[in-house]
Amino acid sequence: MARELVHPNYVAVWVWLVALLIASVGVTTLPISTGIVLLLIFAMAVVKAILVALNYMHLKSEQLLICAMAIVPLVIFFILWIVLYPDIALH
């Protein structure tokens, strides 16, 4: 049985993406350390990527196998990054 595709409110998703963009640019003006600023910017970038993947790429309504095909390469990347970081950083 085919599931009915429910389209998200694209305007609301776009507003969230623009708001997160403005917030990530605005966080650079805060009087906090550069490390925390970078952490906040990357956290907002991850949220924006999740919004795009779930709503515009329609992964929200896909089967688990399709979602796994999007998530597994990211997990492999982070595992390799954690394992190889000492070799690259300390070289």
TIKEVEX-145535 format. One record per residue: residue in one letter; x, y, z of N, C-alpha, C, CB in turn. Coordinates in pm, whole numbers, plus 50000, padded with zeros to 5 digits. Glycine has a CB too. Example, Ala and Ser with C-alpha at 12.3 -4.5 7.8 and 13.67 -1.06 7.14 Angstrom:
// residues 2
[node "A",[51319,49431,50780],[51230,49550,50780],[51320,49670,50780],[51131,49553,50905]]
[node "S",[51285,49775,50708],[51367,49894,50714],[51290,50003,50787],[51408,49940,50572]]
END
This chain:
// residues 91
[node "M",[50083,49882,50000],[50000,50000,50000],[50088,50124,50000],[49905,50000,50120]]
[node "A",[50057,50215,49915],[50132,50339,49906],[50081,50438,50010],[50123,50399,49764]]
[node "R",[50173,50499,50080],[50134,50599,50177],[50113,50732,50106],[50240,50613,50289]]
[node "E",[50020,50809,50156],[49991,50938,50097],[50098,51038,50140],[49850,50987,50137]]
[node "L",[50155,51109,50044],[50261,51205,50071],[50199,51336,50119],[50348,51228,49946]]
[node "V",[50235,51375,50239],[50187,51501,50294],[50296,51604,50273],[50148,51487,50446]]
[node "H",[50266,51707,50198],[50365,51810,50170],[50376,51904,50290],[50329,51889,50043]]
[node "P",[50500,51936,50328],[50518,52028,50441],[50485,52171,50399],[50662,52020,50495]]
[node "N",[50473,52256,50496],[50452,52398,50471],[50588,52457,50432],[50391,52471,50597]]
[node "Y",[50611,52467,50301],[50742,52510,50252],[50777,52652,50295],[50746,52500,50101]]
[node "V",[50678,52737,50305],[50704,52876,50346],[50753,52879,50491],[50577,52963,50330]]
[node "A",[50692,52800,50577],[50734,52796,50717],[50875,52739,50730],[50636,52712,50800]]
[node "V",[50906,52636,50652],[51041,52580,50655],[51141,52683,50605],[51050,52451,50569]]
[node "W",[51106,52757,50500],[51194,52860,50447],[51216,52970,50550],[51137,52918,50317]]
[node "V",[51111,53008,50621],[51125,53111,50725],[51220,53063,50834],[50986,53147,50786]]
[node "W",[51208,52937,50874],[51300,52882,50974],[51445,52882,50923],[51258,52740,51012]]
[node "L",[51462,52847,50796],[51597,52845,50740],[51657,52986,50736],[51595,52786,50599]]
[node "V",[51577,53085,50699],[51625,53223,50697],[51654,53272,50838],[51523,53316,50628]]
[node "A",[51567,53238,50933],[51589,53278,51072],[51717,53217,51128],[51469,53237,51159]]
[node "L",[51742,53091,51096],[51866,53028,51143],[51988,53087,51075],[51861,52877,51117]]
[node "L",[51975,53126,50948],[52084,53193,50880],[52116,53327,50946],[52050,53214,50732]]
[node "I",[52015,53405,50975],[52036,53534,51040],[52095,53515,51179],[51904,53613,51049]]
[node "A",[52046,53413,51251],[52100,53385,51385],[52246,53342,51378],[52017,53276,51454]]
[node "S",[52282,53262,51278],[52421,53218,51269],[52513,53332,51228],[52433,53102,51170]]
[node "V",[52464,53427,51152],[52546,53546,51121],[52550,53638,51242],[52489,53621,50997]]
[node "G",[52439,53651,51312],[52432,53739,51428],[52512,53690,51547],[52291,53757,51469]]
[node "V",[52532,53560,51558],[52606,53507,51673],[52753,53549,51667],[52595,53354,51676]]
[node "T",[52800,53588,51550],[52940,53632,51539],[52965,53765,51608],[52980,53642,51394]]
[node "T",[52859,53840,51634],[52875,53970,51700],[52870,53959,51852],[52768,54066,51652]]
[node "L",[52838,53843,51904],[52830,53826,52049],[52969,53826,52111],[52757,53695,52084]]
[node "P",[52980,53880,52232],[53112,53883,52299],[53145,53752,52370],[53116,53997,52399]]
[node "I",[53153,53644,52293],[53189,53514,52350],[53307,53459,52272],[53068,53415,52347]]
[node "S",[53366,53353,52323],[53487,53300,52261],[53458,53243,52122],[53548,53192,52350]]
[node "T",[53562,53237,52042],[53550,53190,51904],[53506,53045,51899],[53681,53208,51831]]
[node "G",[53552,52963,51991],[53514,52823,51993],[53364,52805,52013],[53589,52750,52102]]
[node "I",[53307,52881,52103],[53162,52871,52128],[53084,52924,52008],[53123,52949,52255]]
[node "V",[53135,53031,51946],[53070,53084,51826],[53068,52978,51716],[53143,53212,51777]]
[node "L",[53181,52912,51694],[53187,52807,51592],[53095,52691,51625],[53330,52757,51576]]
[node "L",[53089,52653,51751],[53000,52546,51794],[52854,52582,51765],[53019,52516,51943]]
[node "L",[52815,52705,51796],[52679,52749,51770],[52648,52753,51620],[52655,52886,51832]]
[node "I",[52744,52802,51542],[52723,52810,51397],[52708,52669,51338],[52839,52885,51329]]
[node "F",[52793,52577,51379],[52783,52440,51328],[52655,52372,51375],[52905,52358,51372]]
[node "A",[52612,52399,51498],[52486,52341,51548],[52368,52392,51465],[52465,52375,51698]]
[node "M",[52369,52521,51433],[52261,52574,51350],[52268,52520,51208],[52266,52728,51348]]
[node "A",[52388,52494,51158],[52402,52436,51025],[52347,52293,51022],[52549,52437,50980]]
[node "V",[52367,52219,51129],[52313,52083,51137],[52160,52087,51140],[52368,52010,51262]]
[node "V",[52105,52180,51215],[51959,52193,51220],[51905,52229,51083],[51917,52298,51325]]
[node "K",[51972,52320,51013],[51927,52357,50878],[51937,52239,50783],[52010,52475,50825]]
[node "A",[52043,52161,50792],[52056,52043,50706],[51947,51942,50734],[52194,51979,50725]]
[node "I",[51912,51923,50859],[51804,51830,50894],[51671,51882,50841],[51797,51811,51047]]
[node "L",[51646,52011,50853],[51522,52068,50798],[51512,52046,50648],[51514,52216,50829]]
[node "V",[51621,52069,50577],[51621,52050,50432],[51600,51904,50397],[51753,52101,50370]]
[node "A",[51671,51816,50465],[51660,51673,50434],[51519,51620,50462],[51763,51594,50515]]
[node "L",[51462,51659,50572],[51330,51607,50608],[51218,51665,50523],[51302,51634,50752]]
[node "N",[51227,51794,50490],[51115,51859,50423],[51132,51870,50272],[51095,51995,50480]]
[node "Y",[51245,51918,50224],[51262,51936,50081],[51303,51808,50010],[51364,52044,50054]]
[node "M",[51376,51721,50078],[51414,51592,50018],[51312,51483,50053],[51554,51550,50066]]
[node "H",[51211,51519,50130],[51098,51432,50166],[51142,51304,50238],[51021,51395,50042]]
[node "L",[51247,51313,50317],[51289,51195,50394],[51196,51168,50511],[51431,51213,50445]]
[node "K",[51115,51265,50546],[51022,51247,50657],[50920,51137,50625],[50950,51379,50688]]
[node "S",[50884,51125,50499],[50780,51029,50462],[50837,50905,50391],[50678,51096,50373]]
[node "E",[50967,50890,50389],[51028,50774,50322],[51040,50656,50416],[51166,50811,50266]]
[node "Q",[51070,50541,50358],[51090,50421,50437],[51224,50430,50510],[51085,50296,50348]]
[node "L",[51241,50343,50606],[51361,50344,50689],[51487,50317,50607],[51349,50239,50800]]
[node "L",[51479,50235,50505],[51596,50203,50424],[51650,50328,50353],[51561,50095,50320]]
[node "I",[51561,50411,50301],[51604,50533,50234],[51669,50628,50333],[51485,50601,50164]]
[node "C",[51613,50639,50452],[51672,50725,50555],[51809,50671,50597],[51579,50735,50678]]
[node "A",[51823,50540,50605],[51951,50481,50641],[52057,50509,50536],[51937,50330,50661]]
[node "M",[52014,50514,50409],[52109,50546,50302],[52160,50690,50314],[52044,50525,50165]]
[node "A",[52086,50775,50378],[52131,50913,50399],[52212,50926,50528],[52011,51006,50403]]
[node "I",[52184,50845,50627],[52247,50860,50758],[52376,50779,50771],[52151,50819,50867]]
[node "V",[52381,50659,50715],[52498,50571,50730],[52627,50636,50680],[52473,50441,50655]]
[node "P",[52629,50703,50563],[52755,50768,50523],[52801,50876,50621],[52739,50830,50385]]
[node "L",[52708,50946,50683],[52746,51046,50783],[52808,50980,50906],[52624,51129,50824]]
[node "V",[52753,50869,50948],[52808,50798,51063],[52948,50747,51031],[52716,50680,51104]]
[node "I",[52966,50691,50911],[53098,50642,50870],[53198,50758,50866],[53090,50572,50732]]
[node "F",[53155,50874,50814],[53243,50990,50809],[53288,51031,50948],[53172,51107,50741]]
[node "F",[53195,51040,51043],[53232,51082,51178],[53321,50980,51247],[53107,51107,51260]]
[node "I",[53297,50852,51225],[53383,50750,51284],[53525,50762,51228],[53326,50609,51258]]
[node "L",[53536,50776,51096],[53669,50792,51035],[53736,50920,51081],[53658,50790,50883]]
[node "W",[53659,51026,51096],[53716,51154,51141],[53771,51140,51283],[53610,51267,51135]]
[node "I",[53697,51075,51370],[53743,51057,51508],[53867,50969,51512],[53631,50996,51595]]
[node "V",[53870,50864,51431],[53983,50772,51432],[54107,50837,51371],[53948,50644,51356]]
[node "L",[54090,50911,51263],[54206,50968,51192],[54250,51105,51241],[54174,50977,51047]]
[node "Y",[54171,51170,51322],[54206,51304,51369],[54339,51310,51442],[54098,51356,51459]]
[node "P",[54369,51218,51532],[54501,51226,51598],[54618,51215,51500],[54514,51116,51703]]
[node "D",[54605,51130,51398],[54713,51117,51300],[54734,51245,51221],[54683,51002,51206]]
[node "I",[54624,51310,51186],[54633,51433,51105],[54677,51551,51192],[54498,51464,51037]]
[node "A",[54621,51564,51310],[54649,51679,51396],[54788,51674,51456],[54547,51688,51505]]
[node "L",[54837,51555,51486],[54966,51542,51554],[55082,51516,51457],[54959,51431,51656]]
[node "H",[55055,51516,51329],[55159,51487,51231],[55253,51601,51214],[55098,51452,51099]]
END
